[in-house]
């Protein structure tokens, strides 16, 4: 069983901000899999259970703010007895250029508070990360202001393509494995 978690902040205020590209990527994945909604609520998050190529998967979004994502991930993974290397987290990454995707099997938080929280709760850095590039931060804009900014009109059409690609990357991880997916998506 795989647990797929998109990171973001709940509420309309944050819906189309750069920090919520993880939530938007989950929406794209759900569209691709013809899933209408996350129909279960537990552990302060929303999720649904389904199958992909015979593999049981859980698709989810925490209802906590980004900095507290780890509690939801830990509780859901423990409840369903999902090992850390079967957890896939999709989230925004400032250190990666806008639109690029990078998949890793391990690694630090690189300053991302949602990932820091997950590492703290799971007690490991060994889980799959689908990092969706939102960088770089423009000069004269604070990092926190940038990640909480809504996308510009000229970026918005690109965002749908990017989140669709992130959804396909997650599908590839499940169908073809992490190494295959890293080779396919971690290119410039």
Phi, psi and omega in degrees: 000138178247142174249120180250124183234125172263132180265144178181184176248138181285157174103152182298329181305326185255358193309314184244036176270164181299325182294343183260018181295337174294316176298315181296325178293322175296319177301317179295318177299316179298318177301314182297325181267007179057042176258124185282321181200162172278106194261002177241144177232123181198153176058030180064045177199168177248144178201168171217154178251138179206188176233148174222116183052041178082353179268131174289132178225152173240126178252132189210162173220127173292149174263359176281168171285161186315313187294348181243022183296331187297324181298315178299312182299315181297312183296316181292317180293323177291317181302318181264006177056050180262127180287155183303323182284000173253012177261129179241120180248127177247130187200170181281148180221114180292329184284357179244137181299148180312124175097340178282152176236137177226129181252133176225155179263347183202174175133160183288180180283341185052032177088358181282118186294327177295317179291321175305314180298317180295316178300316180298317182285322181278336182075023181205158172258001185267080170212161186281132179241127172253102186264121183255118185293131175235002186271181357274166177285126179297152177301149177070011174241131178290146182305313182297322178293321182295313183292335180265005176281146172285156179293147175287158182305318182290341178271335192299320178294326177293323183302318180298318178296320181293314181291327173298317180296320177297319176298318178294325178298318179296317177300317178298320179301316182289317183282320191241355178096162184291315183299314176304313183293322176299316179296326182281319189258338184275046178242153180278000000 
